[in-house]
Amino acid sequence: MRTLAEPGTELLHSIVIAAPIEKVWAEITKLDGKQRAMMDAVLDSKLEPGAPLYYRSTDGKRVFVVGRVVEVDPPRLLSHTQRLTMRDDPWTVVSWELEEVDGGTRVTLRNSGWPEGVERLDKVDSTWKGILAALKQVVESGDVGTGLKIQYAMMRAFMWAMPSGTKTENVPEPPGIDPNVNRTG
């Protein structure tokens, strides 16, 4: 397994999901519909190294996350660059690492490369915690709970109020990945 070795703060979370690794991988990499755990966003990517990666609204009019695939090793690793379109944050790297364990699959999420001094990094950190909890719920039970369904409905109702930088036509293609970036094995 290779991950980008980058300086800075790393957000790290892990959860065990009571399901086979293939089922968890299928949910994380689902391209043919909304990802319930990812706030009902639709993943748009070829999921091959160097390919652009977008998490879009279900109608395709908004982009919430833009990035580029760094590495894919099914069903164990998906790593991609990332920038949230609603925040003025630097580019970071997200790695979804899956490992078979007793009782199911351990999912370890790493969001690395955050420089010191990023405002409201605690908000990003708590969002990742919520996404992993929702992923567990979706994979184990088939759907998110009532509270998240209400939250998602509210988000859809106020989509019109999102920053113009989230509109698909305003989101530039993500930059390429520097081939000289240090990778560790």
PyRosetta script that sets phi, psi and omega in degrees:
from pyrosetta import init, pose_from_sequence

init()
pose = pose_from_sequence("MRTLAEPGTELLHSIVIAAPIEKVWAEITKLDGKQRAMMDAVLDSKLEPGAPLYYRSTDGKRVFVVGRVVEVDPPRLLSHTQRLTMRDDPWTVVSWELEEVDGGTRVTLRNSGWPEGVERLDKVDSTWKGILAALKQVVESGDVGTGLKIQYAMMRAFMWAMPSGTKTENVPEPPGIDPNVNRTG")
pose.set_psi(1, 132.2)
pose.set_omega(1, 179.6)
pose.set_phi(2, -118.4)
pose.set_psi(2, 138.5)
pose.set_omega(2, 174.7)
pose.set_phi(3, -132.2)
pose.set_psi(3, 156.8)
pose.set_omega(3, 177.0)
pose.set_phi(4, -69.9)
pose.set_psi(4, 134.3)
pose.set_omega(4, 176.0)
pose.set_phi(5, -97.1)
pose.set_psi(5, 103.3)
pose.set_omega(5, -176.9)
pose.set_phi(6, -126.0)
pose.set_psi(6, 146.3)
pose.set_omega(6, 177.1)
pose.set_phi(7, -73.5)
pose.set_psi(7, 164.0)
pose.set_omega(7, 174.1)
pose.set_phi(8, 108.6)
pose.set_psi(8, -176.3)
pose.set_omega(8, -177.6)
pose.set_phi(9, -73.4)
pose.set_psi(9, 141.1)
pose.set_omega(9, 177.1)
pose.set_phi(10, -120.5)
pose.set_psi(10, 130.4)
pose.set_omega(10, 172.5)
pose.set_phi(11, -92.1)
pose.set_psi(11, 129.6)
pose.set_omega(11, -173.6)
pose.set_phi(12, -135.9)
pose.set_psi(12, 126.0)
pose.set_omega(12, 179.1)
pose.set_phi(13, -140.6)
pose.set_psi(13, 149.1)
pose.set_omega(13, -180.0)
pose.set_phi(14, -142.8)
pose.set_psi(14, 145.3)
pose.set_omega(14, 179.5)
pose.set_phi(15, -149.8)
pose.set_psi(15, 147.3)
pose.set_omega(15, 175.4)
pose.set_phi(16, -102.1)
pose.set_psi(16, 128.8)
pose.set_omega(16, 179.6)
pose.set_phi(17, -111.4)
pose.set_psi(17, 129.3)
pose.set_omega(17, -177.7)
pose.set_phi(18, -78.7)
pose.set_psi(18, 73.7)
pose.set_omega(18, -179.7)
pose.set_phi(19, -162.7)
pose.set_psi(19, 156.6)
pose.set_omega(19, 176.2)
pose.set_phi(20, -64.0)
pose.set_psi(20, 150.9)
pose.set_omega(20, -177.1)
pose.set_phi(21, -56.4)
pose.set_psi(21, -37.0)
pose.set_omega(21, -178.9)
pose.set_phi(22, -63.9)
pose.set_psi(22, -37.0)
pose.set_omega(22, 179.9)
pose.set_phi(23, -69.2)
pose.set_psi(23, -40.6)
pose.set_omega(23, 178.3)
pose.set_phi(24, -66.3)
pose.set_psi(24, -45.5)
pose.set_omega(24, 178.8)
pose.set_phi(25, -58.6)
pose.set_psi(25, -44.0)
pose.set_omega(25, -179.4)
pose.set_phi(26, -59.6)
pose.set_psi(26, -37.5)
pose.set_omega(26, 179.7)
pose.set_phi(27, -71.8)
pose.set_psi(27, -43.3)
pose.set_omega(27, -178.7)
pose.set_phi(28, -64.8)
pose.set_psi(28, -33.8)
pose.set_omega(28, -174.9)
pose.set_phi(29, -105.8)
pose.set_psi(29, 12.9)
pose.set_omega(29, -177.9)
pose.set_phi(30, -60.0)
pose.set_psi(30, 127.5)
pose.set_omega(30, -178.8)
pose.set_phi(31, -112.6)
pose.set_psi(31, -9.6)
pose.set_omega(31, -170.4)
pose.set_phi(32, -106.4)
pose.set_psi(32, 28.0)
pose.set_omega(32, 178.9)
pose.set_phi(33, 168.5)
pose.set_psi(33, 177.6)
pose.set_omega(33, -177.2)
pose.set_phi(34, -70.4)
pose.set_psi(34, 144.0)
pose.set_omega(34, 175.9)
pose.set_phi(35, -95.0)
pose.set_psi(35, 105.9)
pose.set_omega(35, -175.6)
pose.set_phi(36, -56.6)
pose.set_psi(36, -40.6)
pose.set_omega(36, -178.1)
pose.set_phi(37, -70.3)
pose.set_psi(37, -24.3)
pose.set_omega(37, -178.4)
pose.set_phi(38, -98.2)
pose.set_psi(38, 43.1)
pose.set_omega(38, 176.1)
pose.set_phi(39, 59.7)
pose.set_psi(39, 34.1)
pose.set_omega(39, 179.7)
pose.set_phi(40, 66.4)
pose.set_psi(40, 18.6)
pose.set_omega(40, 177.0)
pose.set_phi(41, -73.8)
pose.set_psi(41, 157.6)
pose.set_omega(41, 178.4)
pose.set_phi(42, -108.6)
pose.set_psi(42, 123.2)
pose.set_omega(42, 178.9)
pose.set_phi(43, -77.7)
pose.set_psi(43, 127.7)
pose.set_omega(43, -179.1)
pose.set_phi(44, -124.8)
pose.set_psi(44, 104.9)
pose.set_omega(44, -179.3)
pose.set_phi(45, -170.3)
pose.set_psi(45, 158.4)
pose.set_omega(45, 171.8)
pose.set_phi(46, -84.4)
pose.set_psi(46, -8.4)
pose.set_omega(46, -179.9)
pose.set_phi(47, 51.9)
pose.set_psi(47, 48.8)
pose.set_omega(47, 171.9)
pose.set_phi(48, -135.6)
pose.set_psi(48, 149.8)
pose.set_omega(48, -175.9)
pose.set_phi(49, -51.5)
pose.set_psi(49, 131.6)
pose.set_omega(49, 179.6)
pose.set_phi(50, 92.1)
pose.set_psi(50, -15.2)
pose.set_omega(50, -177.6)
pose.set_phi(51, -73.2)
pose.set_psi(51, 143.6)
pose.set_omega(51, 173.0)
pose.set_phi(52, -63.0)
pose.set_psi(52, 155.8)
pose.set_omega(52, -179.3)
pose.set_phi(53, -140.4)
pose.set_psi(53, 130.0)
pose.set_omega(53, 179.3)
pose.set_phi(54, -134.3)
pose.set_psi(54, 141.9)
pose.set_omega(54, 165.6)
pose.set_phi(55, -107.7)
pose.set_psi(55, 113.8)
pose.set_omega(55, -173.5)
pose.set_phi(56, -111.2)
pose.set_psi(56, 163.4)
pose.set_omega(56, 170.8)
pose.set_phi(57, -68.1)
pose.set_psi(57, 160.4)
pose.set_omega(57, -177.5)
pose.set_phi(58, -62.5)
pose.set_psi(58, -27.3)
pose.set_omega(58, 177.8)
pose.set_phi(59, -88.0)
pose.set_psi(59, -3.4)
pose.set_omega(59, 177.2)
pose.set_phi(60, 78.6)
pose.set_psi(60, 1.4)
pose.set_omega(60, -175.7)
pose.set_phi(61, -84.4)
pose.set_psi(61, -16.1)
pose.set_omega(61, -178.9)
pose.set_phi(62, -127.7)
pose.set_psi(62, 149.4)
pose.set_omega(62, 175.0)
pose.set_phi(63, -121.4)
pose.set_psi(63, 126.7)
pose.set_omega(63, -178.4)
pose.set_phi(64, -98.9)
pose.set_psi(64, -34.3)
pose.set_omega(64, -179.0)
pose.set_phi(65, -135.2)
pose.set_psi(65, 135.8)
pose.set_omega(65, 175.6)
pose.set_phi(66, -126.9)
pose.set_psi(66, 143.6)
pose.set_omega(66, 179.2)
pose.set_phi(67, -171.0)
pose.set_psi(67, -166.4)
pose.set_omega(67, 179.2)
pose.set_phi(68, -142.6)
pose.set_psi(68, 138.1)
pose.set_omega(68, -179.3)
pose.set_phi(69, -67.6)
pose.set_psi(69, 130.8)
pose.set_omega(69, 177.4)
pose.set_phi(70, -97.3)
pose.set_psi(70, -49.3)
pose.set_omega(70, -176.4)
pose.set_phi(71, -153.0)
pose.set_psi(71, 143.0)
pose.set_omega(71, 175.7)
pose.set_phi(72, -134.5)
pose.set_psi(72, 125.9)
pose.set_omega(72, 177.5)
pose.set_phi(73, -137.7)
pose.set_psi(73, 79.5)
pose.set_omega(73, -176.3)
pose.set_phi(74, -61.1)
pose.set_psi(74, 141.5)
pose.set_omega(74, -8.9)
pose.set_phi(75, -98.2)
pose.set_psi(75, 38.4)
pose.set_omega(75, -171.7)
pose.set_phi(76, -112.5)
pose.set_psi(76, -26.9)
pose.set_omega(76, -174.0)
pose.set_phi(77, -150.8)
pose.set_psi(77, 130.5)
pose.set_omega(77, 166.8)
pose.set_phi(78, -129.3)
pose.set_psi(78, 121.0)
pose.set_omega(78, -179.5)
pose.set_phi(79, -127.9)
pose.set_psi(79, 133.6)
pose.set_omega(79, -179.6)
pose.set_phi(80, -150.2)
pose.set_psi(80, 154.7)
pose.set_omega(80, 171.3)
pose.set_phi(81, -74.7)
pose.set_psi(81, 162.3)
pose.set_omega(81, -176.9)
pose.set_phi(82, -155.8)
pose.set_psi(82, 142.5)
pose.set_omega(82, 169.5)
pose.set_phi(83, -143.2)
pose.set_psi(83, 131.1)
pose.set_omega(83, 178.1)
pose.set_phi(84, -82.3)
pose.set_psi(84, 128.2)
pose.set_omega(84, -175.3)
pose.set_phi(85, -73.1)
pose.set_psi(85, -16.9)
pose.set_omega(85, -179.1)
pose.set_phi(86, -92.3)
pose.set_psi(86, -2.0)
pose.set_omega(86, -179.0)
pose.set_phi(87, -128.2)
pose.set_psi(87, 153.5)
pose.set_omega(87, 177.2)
pose.set_phi(88, -98.1)
pose.set_psi(88, 62.9)
pose.set_omega(88, -177.6)
pose.set_phi(89, -102.9)
pose.set_psi(89, 164.0)
pose.set_omega(89, 175.7)
pose.set_phi(90, -73.9)
pose.set_psi(90, 167.8)
pose.set_omega(90, 173.1)
pose.set_phi(91, -69.4)
pose.set_psi(91, 136.0)
pose.set_omega(91, 176.1)
pose.set_phi(92, -129.0)
pose.set_psi(92, 177.7)
pose.set_omega(92, 178.1)
pose.set_phi(93, -119.5)
pose.set_psi(93, 132.0)
pose.set_omega(93, 176.3)
pose.set_phi(94, -111.8)
pose.set_psi(94, 129.2)
pose.set_omega(94, 176.8)
pose.set_phi(95, -124.7)
pose.set_psi(95, 124.4)
pose.set_omega(95, 173.9)
pose.set_phi(96, -100.0)
pose.set_psi(96, 110.8)
pose.set_omega(96, -178.8)
pose.set_phi(97, -110.9)
pose.set_psi(97, 125.5)
pose.set_omega(97, -178.5)
pose.set_phi(98, -114.6)
pose.set_psi(98, 138.5)
pose.set_omega(98, -178.3)
pose.set_phi(99, -142.7)
pose.set_psi(99, 132.1)
pose.set_omega(99, 176.1)
pose.set_phi(100, -72.0)
pose.set_psi(100, 130.4)
pose.set_omega(100, 178.5)
pose.set_phi(101, -137.0)
pose.set_psi(101, 167.2)
pose.set_omega(101, 174.2)
pose.set_phi(102, -58.0)
pose.set_psi(102, 129.4)
pose.set_omega(102, 178.8)
pose.set_phi(103, 91.2)
pose.set_psi(103, 0.0)
pose.set_omega(103, 177.1)
pose.set_phi(104, 144.0)
pose.set_psi(104, -129.9)
pose.set_omega(104, -174.7)
pose.set_phi(105, -131.1)
pose.set_psi(105, 128.2)
pose.set_omega(105, 172.9)
pose.set_phi(106, -88.6)
pose.set_psi(106, 126.0)
pose.set_omega(106, 175.2)
pose.set_phi(107, -107.6)
pose.set_psi(107, 121.0)
pose.set_omega(107, 176.0)
pose.set_phi(108, -113.1)
pose.set_psi(108, 123.6)
pose.set_omega(108, 179.8)
pose.set_phi(109, -109.0)
pose.set_psi(109, 125.6)
pose.set_omega(109, 176.5)
pose.set_phi(110, -118.1)
pose.set_psi(110, 127.9)
pose.set_omega(110, 174.4)
pose.set_phi(111, -121.0)
pose.set_psi(111, 98.9)
pose.set_omega(111, -169.8)
pose.set_phi(112, -112.7)
pose.set_psi(112, 166.2)
pose.set_omega(112, 176.6)
pose.set_phi(113, 92.0)
pose.set_psi(113, 13.1)
pose.set_omega(113, 177.7)
pose.set_phi(114, -74.2)
pose.set_psi(114, 123.3)
pose.set_omega(114, 175.3)
pose.set_phi(115, -73.1)
pose.set_psi(115, 161.6)
pose.set_omega(115, 176.3)
pose.set_phi(116, -62.7)
pose.set_psi(116, 148.4)
pose.set_omega(116, 172.8)
pose.set_phi(117, 87.1)
pose.set_psi(117, 6.8)
pose.set_omega(117, 177.7)
pose.set_phi(118, -68.0)
pose.set_psi(118, 128.7)
pose.set_omega(118, -178.5)
pose.set_phi(119, -73.6)
pose.set_psi(119, 142.1)
pose.set_omega(119, 175.0)
pose.set_phi(120, 56.9)
pose.set_psi(120, 36.0)
pose.set_omega(120, 176.2)
pose.set_phi(121, -64.6)
pose.set_psi(121, -26.1)
pose.set_omega(121, 176.2)
pose.set_phi(122, -61.9)
pose.set_psi(122, -31.5)
pose.set_omega(122, 177.7)
pose.set_phi(123, -67.7)
pose.set_psi(123, -43.6)
pose.set_omega(123, 177.3)
pose.set_phi(124, -62.7)
pose.set_psi(124, -43.4)
pose.set_omega(124, -179.7)
pose.set_phi(125, -60.5)
pose.set_psi(125, -45.8)
pose.set_omega(125, -179.4)
pose.set_phi(126, -69.4)
pose.set_psi(126, -30.1)
pose.set_omega(126, 175.6)
pose.set_phi(127, -64.2)
pose.set_psi(127, -42.6)
pose.set_omega(127, 177.9)
pose.set_phi(128, -62.1)
pose.set_psi(128, -41.3)
pose.set_omega(128, 177.8)
pose.set_phi(129, -58.6)
pose.set_psi(129, -44.8)
pose.set_omega(129, 179.6)
pose.set_phi(130, -65.3)
pose.set_psi(130, -38.9)
pose.set_omega(130, 178.9)
pose.set_phi(131, -64.0)
pose.set_psi(131, -43.3)
pose.set_omega(131, 179.2)
pose.set_phi(132, -65.6)
pose.set_psi(132, -39.9)
pose.set_omega(132, 177.6)
pose.set_phi(133, -63.7)
pose.set_psi(133, -40.8)
pose.set_omega(133, 178.3)
pose.set_phi(134, -67.1)
pose.set_psi(134, -37.9)
pose.set_omega(134, 177.3)
pose.set_phi(135, -60.2)
pose.set_psi(135, -45.1)
pose.set_omega(135, 178.1)
pose.set_phi(136, -58.3)
pose.set_psi(136, -46.6)
pose.set_omega(136, -178.4)
pose.set_phi(137, -63.7)
pose.set_psi(137, -43.6)
pose.set_omega(137, -179.1)
pose.set_phi(138, -64.5)
pose.set_psi(138, -47.2)
pose.set_omega(138, -177.0)
pose.set_phi(139, -67.9)
pose.set_psi(139, -40.9)
pose.set_omega(139, -176.8)
pose.set_phi(140, -78.5)
pose.set_psi(140, -34.2)
pose.set_omega(140, -174.2)
pose.set_phi(141, -116.8)
pose.set_psi(141, -13.6)
pose.set_omega(141, 179.3)
pose.set_phi(142, 98.2)
pose.set_psi(142, -8.4)
pose.set_omega(142, -179.3)
pose.set_phi(143, -163.6)
pose.set_psi(143, 169.5)
pose.set_omega(143, 174.5)
pose.set_phi(144, -86.1)
pose.set_psi(144, 166.1)
pose.set_omega(144, 179.9)
pose.set_phi(145, -76.4)
pose.set_psi(145, 172.7)
pose.set_omega(145, -177.9)
pose.set_phi(146, -58.5)
pose.set_psi(146, -40.9)
pose.set_omega(146, -179.8)
pose.set_phi(147, -58.9)
pose.set_psi(147, -44.9)
pose.set_omega(147, 178.6)
pose.set_phi(148, -69.6)
pose.set_psi(148, -35.6)
pose.set_omega(148, 177.4)
pose.set_phi(149, -59.8)
pose.set_psi(149, -41.9)
pose.set_omega(149, 178.2)
pose.set_phi(150, -66.2)
pose.set_psi(150, -43.9)
pose.set_omega(150, 178.6)
pose.set_phi(151, -59.9)
pose.set_psi(151, -45.0)
pose.set_omega(151, 179.7)
pose.set_phi(152, -63.4)
pose.set_psi(152, -40.0)
pose.set_omega(152, 178.6)
pose.set_phi(153, -63.0)
pose.set_psi(153, -40.6)
pose.set_omega(153, 177.8)
pose.set_phi(154, -64.5)
pose.set_psi(154, -41.0)
pose.set_omega(154, 178.8)
pose.set_phi(155, -61.7)
pose.set_psi(155, -44.7)
pose.set_omega(155, 178.9)
pose.set_phi(156, -63.0)
pose.set_psi(156, -39.6)
pose.set_omega(156, -178.5)
pose.set_phi(157, -64.3)
pose.set_psi(157, -29.7)
pose.set_omega(157, -177.7)
pose.set_phi(158, -108.2)
pose.set_psi(158, 19.2)
pose.set_omega(158, 179.2)
pose.set_phi(159, -57.0)
pose.set_psi(159, -34.7)
pose.set_omega(159, -179.1)
pose.set_phi(160, -60.5)
pose.set_psi(160, -24.1)
pose.set_omega(160, -176.0)
pose.set_phi(161, -91.5)
pose.set_psi(161, 0.0)
pose.set_omega(161, -179.2)
pose.set_phi(162, -69.4)
pose.set_psi(162, 155.0)
pose.set_omega(162, 179.4)
pose.set_phi(163, -56.6)
pose.set_psi(163, 147.9)
pose.set_omega(163, -178.8)
pose.set_phi(164, -63.0)
pose.set_psi(164, -22.5)
pose.set_omega(164, 177.8)
pose.set_phi(165, -65.8)
pose.set_psi(165, -11.7)
pose.set_omega(165, 177.9)
pose.set_phi(166, -90.5)
pose.set_psi(166, -11.5)
pose.set_omega(166, 179.5)
pose.set_phi(167, -66.3)
pose.set_psi(167, 135.8)
pose.set_omega(167, -176.4)
pose.set_phi(168, -49.6)
pose.set_psi(168, -43.6)
pose.set_omega(168, -177.1)
pose.set_phi(169, -69.3)
pose.set_psi(169, -14.5)
pose.set_omega(169, 179.8)
pose.set_phi(170, -100.3)
pose.set_psi(170, -0.2)
pose.set_omega(170, -177.7)
pose.set_phi(171, -99.0)
pose.set_psi(171, 111.4)
pose.set_omega(171, 180.0)
pose.set_phi(172, -71.7)
pose.set_psi(172, 159.4)
pose.set_omega(172, 175.4)
pose.set_phi(173, -61.4)
pose.set_psi(173, 141.1)
pose.set_omega(173, -178.6)
pose.set_phi(174, -66.6)
pose.set_psi(174, 150.8)
pose.set_omega(174, 178.4)
pose.set_phi(175, -65.6)
pose.set_psi(175, 156.0)
pose.set_omega(175, 177.2)
pose.set_phi(176, -67.5)
pose.set_psi(176, 167.7)
pose.set_omega(176, 179.4)
pose.set_phi(177, -95.4)
pose.set_psi(177, 128.2)
pose.set_omega(177, -179.8)
pose.set_phi(178, -63.7)
pose.set_psi(178, 117.7)
pose.set_omega(178, -179.2)
pose.set_phi(179, -66.2)
pose.set_psi(179, -13.3)
pose.set_omega(179, 180.0)
pose.set_phi(180, -91.7)
pose.set_psi(180, 3.7)
pose.set_omega(180, 178.7)
pose.set_phi(181, -62.1)
pose.set_psi(181, 134.2)
pose.set_omega(181, -179.6)
pose.set_phi(182, -69.5)
pose.set_psi(182, 125.7)
pose.set_omega(182, 176.9)
pose.set_phi(183, -117.6)
pose.set_psi(183, 144.7)
pose.set_omega(183, 178.9)
pose.set_phi(184, -113.5)
pose.set_psi(184, 156.8)
pose.set_omega(184, -176.5)
pose.set_phi(185, -114.0)
pose.dump_pdb("model.pdb")
